[in-house]
Amino acid sequence: MSAHARGLAGVPATQSSISSIDGEQGILAYRGYPIDVLTEHSHYEETALLLLDGALPDTARLQAFDTELRNQRALKPEVIGMMRNLPRDGHPMHMLQSVVASLGMFYPDEISQPTSARSYADPDYVRTMSVKIAARMSLLVAYWERQRRDEKLIEPRADLGFAANFLYMFTGKEPEPFMARLMDACLILHAEHTINASTFAAMVTGSTLANPYSVISSAIGALSGPLHGGANQRVLHMLDEIGSPAKVEGWLDKKLSQKEIIWGMGHREYKVKDPRAVVLHDLIEKLVQHRGGEVSHYYAIAHALEEAAKDRLAAKGVYPNVDFYSGILYTELGIPADQFTAIFAVARTAGWLAHWSEQIADNRIFRPTQVYTGEALREYVPLKDR
Protein backbone atom coordinates (compact mmCIF):
# COMPACT_ATOMS: atom_id res chain seq x y z
CA MET A 1 0.00 0.00 0.00
CA SER A 2 1.33 3.45 -0.88
CA ALA A 3 1.99 5.93 1.89
CA HIS A 4 -0.16 9.00 2.19
CA ALA A 5 0.01 12.17 4.30
CA ARG A 6 -3.04 12.58 6.52
CA GLY A 7 -4.27 16.13 6.30
CA LEU A 8 -1.58 16.75 3.66
CA ALA A 9 0.78 17.56 6.54
CA GLY A 10 4.09 18.81 5.16
CA VAL A 11 3.04 18.29 1.53
CA PRO A 12 3.80 21.36 -0.64
CA ALA A 13 0.65 22.01 -2.66
CA THR A 14 1.71 25.24 -4.32
CA GLN A 15 4.34 27.97 -4.56
CA SER A 16 3.56 31.34 -3.01
CA SER A 17 5.24 34.69 -2.39
CA ILE A 18 2.51 36.03 -0.09
CA SER A 19 3.59 35.04 3.42
CA SER A 20 6.10 32.88 5.24
CA ILE A 21 6.46 31.20 8.63
CA ASP A 22 9.58 30.36 10.61
CA GLY A 23 8.15 28.09 13.25
CA GLU A 24 11.43 27.64 15.11
CA GLN A 25 12.08 31.37 15.51
CA GLY A 26 8.43 32.38 15.78
CA ILE A 27 8.34 34.69 12.76
CA LEU A 28 5.36 35.36 10.50
CA ALA A 29 6.02 37.72 7.59
CA TYR A 30 3.75 39.19 4.93
CA ARG A 31 5.66 39.70 1.68
CA GLY A 32 8.86 39.71 3.78
CA TYR A 33 7.67 42.14 6.46
CA PRO A 34 7.42 40.66 9.99
CA ILE A 35 3.97 40.82 11.52
CA ASP A 36 5.12 42.75 14.59
CA VAL A 37 6.56 45.48 12.35
CA LEU A 38 3.33 45.75 10.38
CA THR A 39 1.11 45.97 13.47
CA GLU A 40 3.33 48.73 14.84
CA HIS A 41 3.74 50.84 11.72
CA SER A 42 1.07 49.88 9.17
CA HIS A 43 -2.74 49.80 9.11
CA TYR A 44 -5.18 47.32 7.65
CA GLU A 45 -5.73 49.11 4.33
CA GLU A 46 -2.00 49.29 3.63
CA THR A 47 -1.43 45.70 4.79
CA ALA A 48 -4.27 44.40 2.62
CA LEU A 49 -2.83 46.22 -0.37
CA LEU A 50 0.62 44.83 0.42
CA LEU A 51 -0.82 41.32 0.35
CA LEU A 52 -2.68 41.94 -2.89
CA ASP A 53 0.02 43.86 -4.78
CA GLY A 54 3.19 42.32 -3.36
CA ALA A 55 4.85 45.57 -2.30
CA LEU A 56 4.27 48.49 0.04
CA PRO A 57 2.32 51.13 -1.88
CA ASP A 58 3.30 54.72 -2.47
CA THR A 59 0.98 57.48 -1.28
CA ALA A 60 -1.02 57.75 -4.50
CA ARG A 61 -1.63 53.99 -4.77
CA LEU A 62 -2.66 53.71 -1.14
CA GLN A 63 -5.00 56.70 -1.34
CA ALA A 64 -6.64 55.30 -4.46
CA PHE A 65 -7.15 51.90 -2.82
CA ASP A 66 -8.51 53.46 0.38
CA THR A 67 -10.93 55.59 -1.64
CA GLU A 68 -12.13 52.55 -3.56
CA LEU A 69 -12.76 50.65 -0.32
CA ARG A 70 -14.76 53.56 1.12
CA ASN A 71 -16.78 53.90 -2.09
CA GLN A 72 -17.76 50.22 -1.93
CA ARG A 73 -19.24 50.43 1.58
CA ALA A 74 -22.76 49.71 0.36
CA LEU A 75 -25.10 46.75 -0.09
CA LYS A 76 -28.21 46.42 -2.21
CA PRO A 77 -31.42 46.63 -0.15
CA GLU A 78 -32.27 43.14 -1.42
CA VAL A 79 -29.20 41.73 0.30
CA ILE A 80 -30.18 43.30 3.60
CA GLY A 81 -33.74 42.08 3.06
CA MET A 82 -32.51 38.52 2.65
CA MET A 83 -30.50 38.83 5.85
CA ARG A 84 -33.66 39.86 7.70
CA ASN A 85 -35.23 36.53 6.77
CA LEU A 86 -32.42 34.49 8.29
CA PRO A 87 -32.87 33.09 11.82
CA ARG A 88 -31.60 35.68 14.29
CA ASP A 89 -30.24 32.99 16.59
CA GLY A 90 -28.14 31.54 13.76
CA HIS A 91 -24.37 31.65 14.11
CA PRO A 92 -22.77 34.69 12.42
CA MET A 93 -20.45 32.41 10.42
CA HIS A 94 -23.41 30.54 8.95
CA MET A 95 -24.96 33.86 7.99
CA LEU A 96 -21.71 35.08 6.48
CA GLN A 97 -21.10 31.99 4.38
CA SER A 98 -24.68 31.96 3.10
CA VAL A 99 -24.89 35.65 2.25
CA VAL A 100 -21.44 35.88 0.63
CA ALA A 101 -22.30 32.88 -1.54
CA SER A 102 -25.50 34.65 -2.62
CA LEU A 103 -23.81 37.91 -3.65
CA GLY A 104 -23.06 36.51 -7.09
CA MET A 105 -26.84 36.37 -7.62
CA PHE A 106 -27.40 39.92 -6.41
CA TYR A 107 -24.48 41.30 -8.44
CA PRO A 108 -24.50 39.11 -11.57
CA ASP A 109 -22.84 41.74 -13.75
CA GLU A 110 -19.75 41.66 -11.55
CA ILE A 111 -19.08 37.99 -12.22
CA SER A 112 -20.15 37.79 -15.86
CA GLN A 113 -16.62 36.99 -16.99
CA PRO A 114 -15.95 34.33 -19.64
CA THR A 115 -15.04 31.07 -17.95
CA SER A 116 -11.40 31.04 -18.96
CA ALA A 117 -8.28 31.28 -16.86
CA ARG A 118 -7.05 34.30 -18.82
CA SER A 119 -10.16 36.41 -18.13
CA TYR A 120 -10.26 35.51 -14.44
CA ALA A 121 -6.58 36.40 -14.07
CA ASP A 122 -7.09 39.85 -15.59
CA PRO A 123 -5.54 42.30 -13.09
CA ASP A 124 -8.38 44.82 -13.40
CA TYR A 125 -11.00 42.16 -12.72
CA VAL A 126 -9.07 40.75 -9.76
CA ARG A 127 -8.51 44.20 -8.28
CA THR A 128 -12.12 45.29 -8.71
CA MET A 129 -13.55 42.15 -7.18
CA SER A 130 -11.04 42.20 -4.33
CA VAL A 131 -12.06 45.72 -3.34
CA LYS A 132 -15.78 44.95 -3.52
CA ILE A 133 -15.52 41.77 -1.47
CA ALA A 134 -13.21 43.25 1.18
CA ALA A 135 -15.50 46.23 1.66
CA ARG A 136 -18.73 44.24 1.77
CA MET A 137 -17.54 41.61 4.23
CA SER A 138 -17.25 44.16 7.04
CA LEU A 139 -20.72 45.52 6.26
CA LEU A 140 -22.31 42.07 6.46
CA VAL A 141 -20.84 41.35 9.89
CA ALA A 142 -21.74 44.78 11.28
CA TYR A 143 -25.28 44.76 9.85
CA TRP A 144 -25.91 41.27 11.21
CA GLU A 145 -24.94 42.32 14.72
CA ARG A 146 -27.32 45.30 14.63
CA GLN A 147 -30.10 43.32 13.04
CA ARG A 148 -30.07 40.39 15.42
CA ARG A 149 -30.19 42.80 18.38
CA ASP A 150 -33.17 44.51 16.74
CA GLU A 151 -31.26 47.79 16.56
CA LYS A 152 -31.15 50.36 13.80
CA LEU A 153 -28.59 49.66 11.09
CA ILE A 154 -25.72 52.13 11.13
CA GLU A 155 -24.71 53.57 7.79
CA PRO A 156 -20.97 53.66 7.02
CA ARG A 157 -19.01 56.87 7.39
CA ALA A 158 -16.64 57.85 4.61
CA ASP A 159 -14.51 59.87 7.01
CA LEU A 160 -13.51 56.83 9.08
CA GLY A 161 -10.83 54.30 8.25
CA PHE A 162 -11.58 50.60 7.81
CA ALA A 163 -11.19 49.53 11.44
CA ALA A 164 -12.85 52.59 12.98
CA ASN A 165 -15.78 52.43 10.58
CA PHE A 166 -16.31 48.74 11.31
CA LEU A 167 -16.45 49.35 15.07
CA TYR A 168 -18.74 52.34 14.54
CA MET A 169 -21.19 50.33 12.43
CA PHE A 170 -20.96 47.34 14.77
CA THR A 171 -21.46 49.14 18.10
CA GLY A 172 -23.26 52.32 17.06
CA LYS A 173 -20.58 54.47 18.70
CA GLU A 174 -17.53 56.09 17.15
CA PRO A 175 -14.56 54.40 18.83
CA GLU A 176 -11.87 56.36 20.57
CA PRO A 177 -8.65 56.37 18.49
CA PHE A 178 -6.86 53.98 20.88
CA MET A 179 -9.57 51.33 20.57
CA ALA A 180 -9.76 51.78 16.80
CA ARG A 181 -6.02 51.19 16.66
CA LEU A 182 -6.41 47.96 18.63
CA MET A 183 -9.03 46.79 16.13
CA ASP A 184 -6.73 47.75 13.28
CA ALA A 185 -3.90 45.67 14.75
CA CYS A 186 -6.20 42.67 15.21
CA LEU A 187 -7.23 42.87 11.56
CA ILE A 188 -3.58 42.98 10.46
CA LEU A 189 -2.69 39.98 12.63
CA HIS A 190 -5.47 37.86 11.15
CA ALA A 191 -5.08 38.98 7.53
CA GLU A 192 -2.92 36.10 6.30
CA HIS A 193 -1.21 32.87 7.43
CA THR A 194 0.16 30.87 4.47
CA ILE A 195 -1.69 27.77 3.21
CA ASN A 196 -4.00 26.99 6.12
CA ALA A 197 -7.28 25.09 5.80
CA SER A 198 -9.48 28.02 4.77
CA THR A 199 -6.90 29.42 2.35
CA PHE A 200 -6.51 26.00 0.76
CA ALA A 201 -10.30 25.76 0.44
CA ALA A 202 -10.28 29.10 -1.37
CA MET A 203 -7.48 27.96 -3.66
CA VAL A 204 -9.20 24.68 -4.54
CA THR A 205 -12.47 26.46 -5.30
CA GLY A 206 -10.67 29.19 -7.21
CA SER A 207 -8.83 26.62 -9.29
CA THR A 208 -12.17 25.52 -10.78
CA LEU A 209 -12.71 29.14 -11.96
CA ALA A 210 -15.71 29.46 -9.66
CA ASN A 211 -16.78 33.07 -9.14
CA PRO A 212 -14.90 34.93 -6.38
CA TYR A 213 -17.92 35.09 -4.08
CA SER A 214 -18.06 31.28 -4.12
CA VAL A 215 -14.31 31.21 -3.49
CA ILE A 216 -14.63 33.32 -0.35
CA SER A 217 -17.74 31.47 0.80
CA SER A 218 -15.88 28.17 0.71
CA ALA A 219 -13.06 29.69 2.75
CA ILE A 220 -15.56 30.97 5.33
CA GLY A 221 -16.99 27.47 5.68
CA ALA A 222 -13.54 26.05 6.43
CA LEU A 223 -12.74 28.86 8.87
CA SER A 224 -15.91 28.22 10.87
CA GLY A 225 -14.63 24.94 12.34
CA PRO A 226 -13.36 24.91 15.95
CA LEU A 227 -10.01 23.46 14.84
CA HIS A 228 -9.44 26.55 12.70
CA GLY A 229 -11.05 29.96 13.23
CA GLY A 230 -13.64 28.89 15.77
CA ALA A 231 -11.07 28.21 18.49
CA ASN A 232 -11.01 31.79 19.82
CA GLN A 233 -14.65 31.48 20.87
CA ARG A 234 -13.83 28.19 22.62
CA VAL A 235 -11.05 29.92 24.56
CA LEU A 236 -13.51 32.30 26.22
CA HIS A 237 -15.79 29.40 27.15
CA MET A 238 -12.73 27.67 28.61
CA LEU A 239 -11.85 30.72 30.71
CA ASP A 240 -15.44 30.84 31.97
CA GLU A 241 -15.14 27.19 32.95
CA ILE A 242 -11.94 27.85 34.92
CA GLY A 243 -13.58 30.74 36.75
CA SER A 244 -10.63 32.41 38.45
CA PRO A 245 -6.80 32.55 38.40
CA ALA A 246 -6.66 30.58 41.64
CA LYS A 247 -8.31 27.58 39.99
CA VAL A 248 -6.02 27.47 36.95
CA GLU A 249 -3.46 24.90 38.05
CA GLY A 250 -5.96 22.34 39.32
CA TRP A 251 -8.11 22.75 36.21
CA LEU A 252 -5.10 22.42 33.88
CA ASP A 253 -3.73 19.32 35.59
CA LYS A 254 -7.11 17.64 35.37
CA LYS A 255 -7.51 18.44 31.68
CA LEU A 256 -4.01 17.25 30.85
CA SER A 257 -4.47 14.00 32.78
CA GLN A 258 -7.62 13.38 30.74
CA LYS A 259 -5.76 14.31 27.52
CA GLU A 260 -8.31 17.00 26.67
CA ILE A 261 -7.74 19.97 24.38
CA ILE A 262 -6.49 23.18 25.95
CA TRP A 263 -8.05 25.69 23.56
CA GLY A 264 -5.69 28.35 22.24
CA MET A 265 -2.59 26.32 23.08
CA GLY A 266 -0.26 24.85 20.48
CA HIS A 267 0.09 25.31 16.74
CA ARG A 268 1.24 22.93 14.05
CA GLU A 269 3.59 25.53 12.58
CA TYR A 270 5.16 27.03 15.71
CA LYS A 271 7.55 25.47 18.23
CA VAL A 272 7.55 28.70 20.25
CA LYS A 273 4.85 31.21 21.14
CA ASP A 274 2.83 32.21 18.09
CA PRO A 275 4.15 35.65 17.01
CA ARG A 276 0.57 36.85 16.68
CA ALA A 277 -0.10 35.81 20.29
CA VAL A 278 3.00 37.78 21.30
CA VAL A 279 1.60 40.93 19.66
CA LEU A 280 -1.89 40.37 21.08
CA HIS A 281 -0.46 39.87 24.56
CA ASP A 282 1.41 43.16 24.21
CA LEU A 283 -1.73 44.92 22.97
CA ILE A 284 -3.68 43.76 26.01
CA GLU A 285 -0.90 45.01 28.27
CA LYS A 286 -1.13 48.39 26.54
CA LEU A 287 -4.89 48.36 27.07
CA VAL A 288 -4.34 47.67 30.76
CA GLN A 289 -2.00 50.67 30.93
CA HIS A 290 -4.50 52.78 28.98
CA ARG A 291 -7.11 51.97 31.63
CA GLY A 292 -4.86 52.83 34.52
CA GLY A 293 -3.83 49.30 35.42
CA GLU A 294 -7.29 47.75 35.38
CA VAL A 295 -6.99 44.06 34.42
CA SER A 296 -9.98 42.26 32.93
CA HIS A 297 -11.30 39.06 34.49
CA TYR A 298 -10.54 37.06 31.35
CA TYR A 299 -7.02 38.38 31.01
CA ALA A 300 -6.18 37.57 34.62
CA ILE A 301 -7.21 33.94 34.10
CA ALA A 302 -5.51 33.65 30.71
CA HIS A 303 -2.25 35.09 32.01
CA ALA A 304 -2.26 32.62 34.92
CA LEU A 305 -3.03 29.78 32.52
CA GLU A 306 -0.14 30.68 30.22
CA GLU A 307 2.24 30.74 33.18
CA ALA A 308 1.00 27.38 34.46
CA ALA A 309 1.21 25.87 30.99
CA LYS A 310 4.87 26.87 30.61
CA ASP A 311 5.90 24.38 33.27
CA ARG A 312 3.80 21.60 31.81
CA LEU A 313 3.79 22.10 28.04
CA ALA A 314 6.72 24.28 26.93
CA ALA A 315 9.07 21.29 26.70
CA LYS A 316 6.69 19.85 24.11
CA GLY A 317 6.73 23.06 22.09
CA VAL A 318 3.17 23.97 23.11
CA TYR A 319 2.61 27.69 23.66
CA PRO A 320 -0.31 30.13 23.18
CA ASN A 321 -1.46 30.61 19.61
CA VAL A 322 -3.34 33.52 18.06
CA ASP A 323 -6.69 32.34 19.45
CA PHE A 324 -5.53 32.41 23.07
CA TYR A 325 -5.61 36.19 23.47
CA SER A 326 -7.62 37.43 20.46
CA GLY A 327 -11.00 36.72 22.01
CA ILE A 328 -10.06 38.60 25.17
CA LEU A 329 -9.14 41.67 23.15
CA TYR A 330 -12.31 41.41 21.05
CA THR A 331 -14.35 41.26 24.25
CA GLU A 332 -12.71 44.47 25.46
CA LEU A 333 -13.75 46.05 22.15
CA GLY A 334 -17.39 45.19 22.86
CA ILE A 335 -17.65 42.23 20.50
CA PRO A 336 -19.68 39.16 21.55
CA ALA A 337 -17.96 35.78 21.49
CA ASP A 338 -19.92 34.28 18.60
CA GLN A 339 -18.75 37.14 16.35
CA PHE A 340 -15.04 36.50 16.90
CA THR A 341 -14.64 34.17 13.94
CA ALA A 342 -16.69 36.38 11.64
CA ILE A 343 -14.29 39.25 12.36
CA PHE A 344 -11.44 36.82 11.73
CA ALA A 345 -13.03 36.25 8.32
CA VAL A 346 -13.28 39.99 7.63
CA ALA A 347 -9.54 40.30 8.25
CA ARG A 348 -8.52 37.10 6.46
CA THR A 349 -10.40 38.13 3.30
CA ALA A 350 -7.28 40.04 2.21
CA GLY A 351 -5.16 36.90 2.41
CA TRP A 352 -7.78 34.73 0.74
CA LEU A 353 -8.06 37.18 -2.15
CA ALA A 354 -4.28 37.39 -2.51
CA HIS A 355 -4.08 33.59 -2.78
CA TRP A 356 -7.05 33.51 -5.19
CA SER A 357 -5.23 36.01 -7.40
CA GLU A 358 -1.99 34.04 -7.21
CA GLN A 359 -3.77 30.77 -7.96
CA ILE A 360 -5.64 31.90 -11.06
CA ALA A 361 -2.61 33.75 -12.44
CA ASP A 362 -1.00 30.37 -13.12
CA ASN A 363 -3.97 28.10 -12.72
CA ARG A 364 -4.25 24.35 -12.70
CA ILE A 365 -7.28 22.72 -11.13
CA PHE A 366 -6.50 20.80 -7.96
CA ARG A 367 -6.97 17.08 -8.43
CA PRO A 368 -5.09 15.12 -5.76
CA THR A 369 -4.99 11.35 -5.83
CA GLN A 370 -5.83 8.84 -3.11
CA VAL A 371 -4.82 5.51 -1.63
CA TYR A 372 -7.76 3.18 -2.25
CA THR A 373 -8.54 0.88 0.71
CA GLY A 374 -11.88 -0.54 -0.43
CA GLU A 375 -12.93 -3.89 -1.89
CA ALA A 376 -11.44 -5.42 -5.02
CA LEU A 377 -13.68 -5.80 -8.08
CA ARG A 378 -16.60 -8.12 -7.27
CA GLU A 379 -19.81 -9.38 -8.80
CA TYR A 380 -23.09 -7.62 -8.26
CA VAL A 381 -25.62 -9.80 -6.44
CA PRO A 382 -29.29 -9.20 -7.30
CA LEU A 383 -31.44 -8.08 -4.39
CA LYS A 384 -33.48 -11.31 -4.35
CA ASP A 385 -30.32 -13.40 -3.88
CA ARG A 386 -28.79 -11.44 -0.97
PyMOL commands that set and color helices and strands:
alter all, ss='L'
color gray80, all
select helices_A, chain A and resi 6-8+35-41+44-53+59-71+77-84+92-106+108-111+117-120+123-148+162-171+177-189+197-207+212-223+231-242+245-257+275-290+297-316+322-332+337-361+383-385
alter helices_A, ss='H'
color red, helices_A
select strands_A, chain A and resi 19-22+27-30+33-34
alter strands_A, ss='S'
color yellow, strands_A
deselect
rebuild
show_as cartoon
